[in-house]
Amino acid sequence: MKKEATEIVSAEALKQKIKPFKSAQFIFIWHRKDKRSDKDNITFMQKYIFDGLVKAGVMENDGWEQIKGSINHYFDMDNENGVTIIILEG
């Protein structure tokens, strides 16, 4: 699952032409069509997202120097499962 998710994120980052950045804060808005999964079972996917951004060359690494401040997670009931990621550079 990790390899597939990392590839999907990498391809999407390239498709969206996300400009490389040195450091950023991240806001994740998790869209869920039901409440069957616990929130911690959803947010673990952030690791795959960071790995995909590194693979795409958007981030140099996913360490302390690149991920600044806090990582915020919000949840939204929606018609489909997915995630919106807001990247606040700097």
C-alpha positions in Angstrom: 0.0 0.0 0.0 2.9 2.4 0.8 4.5 2.1 -2.6 1.2 2.6 -4.5 0.2 5.6 -2.3 3.6 7.2 -2.7 3.5 6.8 -6.5 0.0 8.3 -6.6 1.0 11.3 -4.6 4.2 11.8 -6.6 2.3 11.7 -9.9 -0.4 14.1 -8.6 2.3 16.6 -7.4 3.9 16.5 -10.8 0.6 16.9 -12.5 -0.3 19.9 -10.4 3.1 21.4 -11.0 3.7 22.0 -7.3 6.8 24.2 -7.1 9.7 22.9 -4.9 10.1 24.4 -1.5 12.6 24.2 1.3 10.2 24.2 4.2 6.5 24.4 4.9 3.7 23.8 7.3 0.9 21.5 6.3 -2.8 21.4 6.8 -4.6 18.2 5.9 -8.4 18.3 5.3 -9.5 14.6 5.3 -12.8 14.2 3.4 -14.8 11.1 4.5 -18.1 9.7 3.4 -18.6 7.9 6.7 -17.2 7.5 10.1 -16.1 3.9 9.9 -12.4 4.6 10.3 -10.9 6.1 13.4 -9.1 9.4 12.8 -5.7 8.0 13.6 -6.2 5.3 11.0 -6.8 8.0 8.5 -4.0 10.4 9.3 -1.3 7.8 9.1 -1.5 8.4 5.3 0.4 11.7 5.9 3.6 9.6 5.8 2.9 8.4 2.3 2.0 11.9 1.2 5.3 13.3 2.5 7.2 10.4 0.8 5.4 11.1 -2.5 6.3 14.8 -2.3 9.9 13.9 -1.7 9.8 11.4 -4.6 8.4 14.1 -6.9 11.2 16.4 -6.0 8.9 18.9 -4.3 10.5 18.5 -0.9 14.2 17.6 -0.4 13.3 15.4 2.6 10.5 15.0 5.2 12.6 15.8 8.2 12.6 18.6 10.8 14.1 21.2 8.5 11.5 20.7 5.8 8.4 20.3 8.0 8.1 23.4 10.1 5.7 24.2 12.9 2.7 22.0 13.4 0.9 19.5 11.1 -2.8 20.2 11.3 -5.6 17.7 10.5 -9.2 18.5 9.9 -12.1 16.2 9.0 -15.0 16.9 6.7 -17.9 14.7 5.9 -18.2 14.5 2.1 -19.6 12.3 -0.7 -16.2 10.7 -1.3 -13.1 9.9 0.6 -10.0 12.0 -0.1 -7.7 14.6 1.2 -7.0 18.3 0.5 -3.5 19.5 1.4 -2.7 23.1 2.1 1.1 23.8 1.9 2.2 27.0 3.7 5.7 27.6 2.5 8.3 29.0 4.8 
